[in-house]
């Protein structure tokens, strides 16, 4: 459920940092980082460093899988 929530937040927000995702999800930053690391290792999320922040966004595969899980098919651009 946490990873699904994070993926949905990334779909809506586009590109977010751990602190934003922690605030949105109401979870601790270290827990959010743990889940993002798992999503990244499976190729569903990508990351880039922006100064001291690491910004996360969904990959194309992540968007497709999220759409399939939520029953939205190919409606996600």
OpenMM code with the backbone's topology and positions (N, CA, C; nanometers):
from openmm import Vec3, app, unit

residues = "UNK UNK UNK UNK UNK UNK UNK UNK UNK UNK UNK UNK UNK UNK UNK UNK UNK UNK UNK UNK UNK UNK UNK UNK UNK UNK UNK UNK UNK UNK UNK UNK UNK UNK UNK UNK UNK UNK UNK UNK UNK UNK UNK UNK UNK UNK UNK UNK UNK UNK UNK UNK UNK UNK UNK UNK UNK UNK UNK UNK UNK UNK UNK UNK UNK UNK UNK UNK UNK UNK UNK UNK UNK UNK UNK UNK UNK".split()
positions = [
    Vec3(0.0812, -0.1213, 0.0000),
    Vec3(0.0000, 0.0000, 0.0000),
    Vec3(0.0855, 0.1277, 0.0000),
    Vec3(0.1966, 0.1267, 0.0734),
    Vec3(0.2831, 0.2454, 0.0781),
    Vec3(0.3454, 0.2713, -0.0579),
    Vec3(0.3942, 0.1668, -0.1224),
    Vec3(0.4572, 0.1847, -0.2540),
    Vec3(0.3559, 0.2303, -0.3579),
    Vec3(0.2356, 0.1778, -0.3493),
    Vec3(0.1302, 0.2207, -0.4407),
    Vec3(0.0978, 0.3675, -0.4186),
    Vec3(0.0906, 0.4094, -0.2934),
    Vec3(0.0647, 0.5499, -0.2609),
    Vec3(0.1772, 0.6396, -0.3133),
    Vec3(0.3017, 0.5963, -0.2961),
    Vec3(0.4151, 0.6757, -0.3442),
    Vec3(0.4138, 0.6864, -0.4962),
    Vec3(0.3842, 0.5758, -0.5633),
    Vec3(0.3775, 0.5770, -0.7092),
    Vec3(0.2666, 0.6704, -0.7583),
    Vec3(0.1517, 0.6653, -0.6930),
    Vec3(0.0415, 0.7537, -0.7313),
    Vec3(0.0780, 0.9000, -0.7085),
    Vec3(0.1487, 0.9289, -0.5994),
    Vec3(0.1922, 1.0665, -0.5727),
    Vec3(0.2916, 1.1127, -0.6785),
    Vec3(0.3805, 1.0237, -0.7204),
    Vec3(0.4762, 1.0595, -0.8252),
    Vec3(0.4066, 1.0811, -0.9590),
    Vec3(0.3026, 1.0045, -0.9850),
    Vec3(0.2276, 1.0254, -1.1092),
    Vec3(0.1632, 1.1637, -1.1089),
    Vec3(0.1071, 1.2029, -0.9959),
    Vec3(0.0414, 1.3340, -0.9862),
    Vec3(0.1420, 1.4484, -0.9819),
    Vec3(0.2507, 1.4293, -0.9048),
    Vec3(0.3470, 1.5366, -0.8845),
    Vec3(0.4569, 1.5444, -0.9879),
    Vec3(0.4731, 1.4390, -1.0652),
    Vec3(0.5768, 1.4378, -1.1670),
    Vec3(0.7124, 1.3997, -1.1103),
    Vec3(0.7741, 1.4916, -1.0398),
    Vec3(0.9055, 1.4686, -0.9815),
    Vec3(0.9054, 1.5254, -0.8400),
    Vec3(0.9335, 1.4399, -0.7426),
    Vec3(0.9277, 1.4807, -0.6027),
    Vec3(1.0478, 1.4278, -0.5267),
    Vec3(1.0827, 1.4969, -0.4179),
    Vec3(1.1912, 1.4513, -0.3312),
    Vec3(1.1327, 1.3677, -0.2171),
    Vec3(1.2208, 1.3012, -0.1431),
    Vec3(1.1775, 1.2161, -0.0319),
    Vec3(1.0979, 1.2964, 0.0699),
    Vec3(1.1418, 1.4180, 0.0981),
    Vec3(1.0713, 1.4980, 0.1994),
    Vec3(0.9284, 1.5290, 0.1558),
    Vec3(0.9083, 1.5578, 0.0271),
    Vec3(0.7725, 1.5810, -0.0239),
    Vec3(0.6878, 1.4544, -0.0131),
    Vec3(0.7459, 1.3424, -0.0539),
    Vec3(0.6729, 1.2161, -0.0501),
    Vec3(0.6407, 1.1736, 0.0927),
    Vec3(0.7303, 1.2017, 0.1854),
    Vec3(0.7049, 1.1703, 0.3263),
    Vec3(0.5879, 1.2534, 0.3780),
    Vec3(0.5837, 1.3789, 0.3414),
    Vec3(0.4745, 1.4669, 0.3839),
    Vec3(0.3413, 1.4219, 0.3234),
    Vec3(0.3427, 1.3908, 0.1938),
    Vec3(0.2208, 1.3477, 0.1253),
    Vec3(0.1675, 1.2178, 0.1846),
    Vec3(0.2572, 1.1233, 0.2095),
    Vec3(0.2149, 0.9907, 0.2557),
    Vec3(0.1946, 0.9813, 0.4060),
    Vec3(0.2475, 1.0792, 0.4807),
    Vec3(0.2378, 1.0736, 0.6260),
    Vec3(0.3278, 0.9673, 0.6866),
    Vec3(0.4329, 0.9311, 0.6136),
    Vec3(0.5280, 0.8293, 0.6590),
    Vec3(0.6617, 0.8959, 0.6904),
    Vec3(0.7460, 0.8273, 0.7656),
    Vec3(0.8795, 0.8775, 0.7983),
    Vec3(0.9672, 0.8767, 0.6728),
    Vec3(1.0611, 0.9717, 0.6657),
    Vec3(1.1479, 0.9820, 0.5489),
    Vec3(1.2301, 0.8559, 0.5261),
    Vec3(1.2786, 0.7930, 0.6343),
    Vec3(1.3591, 0.6721, 0.6153),
    Vec3(1.2748, 0.5577, 0.5589),
    Vec3(1.1475, 0.5495, 0.5964),
    Vec3(1.0583, 0.4475, 0.5413),
    Vec3(1.0304, 0.4748, 0.3934),
    Vec3(1.0067, 0.6005, 0.3605),
    Vec3(0.9836, 0.6389, 0.2208),
    Vec3(1.1079, 0.6074, 0.1377),
    Vec3(1.2255, 0.6382, 0.1884),
    Vec3(1.3501, 0.6085, 0.1170),
    Vec3(1.3639, 0.4591, 0.0914),
    Vec3(1.3302, 0.3794, 0.1912),
    Vec3(1.3363, 0.2336, 0.1773),
    Vec3(1.2458, 0.1861, 0.0636),
    Vec3(1.1232, 0.2349, 0.0593),
    Vec3(1.0291, 0.1940, -0.0438),
    Vec3(1.0713, 0.2457, -0.1818),
    Vec3(1.1238, 0.3672, -0.1883),
    Vec3(1.1710, 0.4205, -0.3165),
    Vec3(1.2895, 0.3408, -0.3690),
    Vec3(1.3768, 0.2983, -0.2800),
    Vec3(1.4921, 0.2164, -0.3195),
    Vec3(1.4432, 0.0854, -0.3829),
    Vec3(1.3411, 0.0264, -0.3253),
    Vec3(1.2846, -0.0967, -0.3806),
    Vec3(1.2207, -0.0711, -0.5172),
    Vec3(1.1429, 0.0352, -0.5285),
    Vec3(1.0813, 0.0696, -0.6567),
    Vec3(1.1870, 0.0973, -0.7637),
    Vec3(1.2953, 0.1639, -0.7240),
    Vec3(1.4033, 0.1953, -0.8175),
    Vec3(1.4749, 0.0679, -0.8619),
    Vec3(1.4973, -0.0243, -0.7690),
    Vec3(1.5671, -0.1486, -0.8035),
    Vec3(1.4866, -0.2348, -0.9004),
    Vec3(1.3556, -0.2165, -0.9027),
    Vec3(1.2696, -0.2896, -0.9963),
    Vec3(1.2430, -0.2111, -1.1251),
    Vec3(1.3055, -0.0945, -1.1398),
    Vec3(1.2927, -0.0164, -1.2625),
    Vec3(1.1642, 0.0612, -1.2759),
    Vec3(1.0932, 0.0817, -1.1650),
    Vec3(0.9652, 0.1528, -1.1709),
    Vec3(0.9797, 0.3013, -1.1420),
    Vec3(1.0900, 0.3386, -1.0784),
    Vec3(1.1167, 0.4776, -1.0409),
    Vec3(1.2600, 0.5097, -1.0810),
    Vec3(1.2824, 0.6308, -1.1227),
    Vec3(1.4171, 0.6780, -1.1521),
    Vec3(1.4500, 0.7940, -1.0599),
    Vec3(1.5781, 0.8195, -1.0404),
    Vec3(1.6171, 0.9284, -0.9507),
    Vec3(1.7288, 1.0102, -1.0138),
    Vec3(1.7371, 1.1356, -0.9700),
    Vec3(1.8463, 1.2238, -1.0117),
    Vec3(1.8771, 1.3177, -0.8968),
    Vec3(2.0025, 1.3531, -0.8856),
    Vec3(2.0452, 1.4435, -0.7793),
    Vec3(2.0287, 1.5875, -0.8260),
    Vec3(1.9710, 1.6698, -0.7390),
    Vec3(1.9545, 1.8128, -0.7649),
    Vec3(2.0090, 1.8851, -0.6423),
    Vec3(2.1389, 1.9166, -0.6435),
    Vec3(2.2031, 1.9753, -0.5260),
    Vec3(2.2081, 1.8722, -0.4155),
    Vec3(2.1491, 1.9039, -0.3008),
    Vec3(2.1470, 1.8101, -0.1888),
    Vec3(2.0274, 1.7157, -0.1928),
    Vec3(1.9307, 1.7444, -0.2786),
    Vec3(1.8099, 1.6622, -0.2875),
    Vec3(1.8230, 1.5558, -0.3950),
    Vec3(1.7555, 1.4459, -0.3747),
    Vec3(1.7407, 1.3437, -0.4775),
    Vec3(1.5950, 1.3476, -0.5205),
    Vec3(1.5744, 1.3702, -0.6496),
    Vec3(1.4406, 1.3820, -0.7046),
    Vec3(1.4013, 1.2497, -0.7691),
    Vec3(1.2771, 1.2067, -0.7444),
    Vec3(1.2272, 1.0794, -0.7958),
    Vec3(1.1124, 1.1029, -0.8922),
    Vec3(1.1040, 1.0166, -0.9927),
    Vec3(0.9916, 1.0204, -1.0859),
    Vec3(0.9655, 0.8788, -1.1359),
    Vec3(0.8451, 0.8563, -1.1851),
    Vec3(0.8084, 0.7250, -1.2388),
    Vec3(0.8735, 0.7045, -1.3747),
    Vec3(0.9123, 0.5819, -1.4029),
    Vec3(0.9577, 0.5461, -1.5368),
    Vec3(0.8339, 0.5130, -1.6198),
    Vec3(0.8527, 0.4937, -1.7487),
    Vec3(0.7416, 0.4529, -1.8340),
    Vec3(0.6811, 0.3217, -1.7875),
    Vec3(0.7685, 0.2288, -1.7490),
    Vec3(0.7204, 0.1003, -1.6980),
    Vec3(0.6419, 0.1185, -1.5682),
    Vec3(0.6884, 0.2095, -1.4841),
    Vec3(0.6181, 0.2381, -1.3588),
    Vec3(0.4802, 0.2959, -1.3834),
    Vec3(0.4708, 0.3853, -1.4807),
    Vec3(0.3406, 0.4446, -1.5160),
    Vec3(0.2446, 0.3380, -1.5689),
    Vec3(0.2970, 0.2517, -1.6557),
    Vec3(0.2136, 0.1456, -1.7132),
    Vec3(0.1637, 0.0500, -1.6056),
    Vec3(0.2540, 0.0085, -1.5172),
    Vec3(0.2154, -0.0845, -1.4116),
    Vec3(0.1152, -0.0204, -1.3158),
    Vec3(0.1372, 0.1060, -1.2808),
    Vec3(0.0439, 0.1754, -1.1930),
    Vec3(-0.0939, 0.1829, -1.2571),
    Vec3(-0.0973, 0.2141, -1.3865),
    Vec3(-0.2248, 0.2186, -1.4578),
    Vec3(-0.2946, 0.0840, -1.4589),
    Vec3(-0.2175, -0.0225, -1.4769),
    Vec3(-0.2755, -0.1575, -1.4783),
    Vec3(-0.3286, -0.1949, -1.3399),
    Vec3(-0.2535, -0.1619, -1.2365),
    Vec3(-0.2960, -0.1940, -1.0990),
    Vec3(-0.4226, -0.1162, -1.0625),
    Vec3(-0.4296, 0.0069, -1.1068),
    Vec3(-0.5461, 0.0902, -1.0733),
    Vec3(-0.6604, 0.0704, -1.1731),
    Vec3(-0.6403, -0.0159, -1.2736),
    Vec3(-0.7447, -0.0457, -1.3692),
    Vec3(-0.7682, 0.0641, -1.4704),
    Vec3(-0.6627, 0.1387, -1.5005),
    Vec3(-0.6773, 0.2514, -1.5936),
    Vec3(-0.6238, 0.2180, -1.7322),
    Vec3(-0.5682, 0.1000, -1.7513),
    Vec3(-0.5199, 0.0566, -1.8834),
    Vec3(-0.4207, 0.1536, -1.9432),
    Vec3(-0.4454, 0.1928, -2.0659),
    Vec3(-0.3520, 0.2792, -2.1387),
    Vec3(-0.3894, 0.4264, -2.1294),
    Vec3(-0.4701, 0.4638, -2.0302),
    Vec3(-0.5143, 0.6019, -2.0189),
    Vec3(-0.4060, 0.6945, -1.9655),
    Vec3(-0.3006, 0.6402, -1.9076),
    Vec3(-0.1950, 0.7246, -1.8501),
    Vec3(-0.0985, 0.7636, -1.9611),
    Vec3(-0.0756, 0.8930, -1.9812),
    Vec3(0.0152, 0.9352, -2.0897),
    Vec3(0.1593, 0.9025, -2.0581),
] * unit.nanometer
topology = app.Topology()
chain = topology.addChain("A")
for resn in residues:
    res = topology.addResidue(resn, chain)
    for name in ("N", "CA", "C"):
        topology.addAtom(name, app.Element.getBySymbol(name[0]), res)
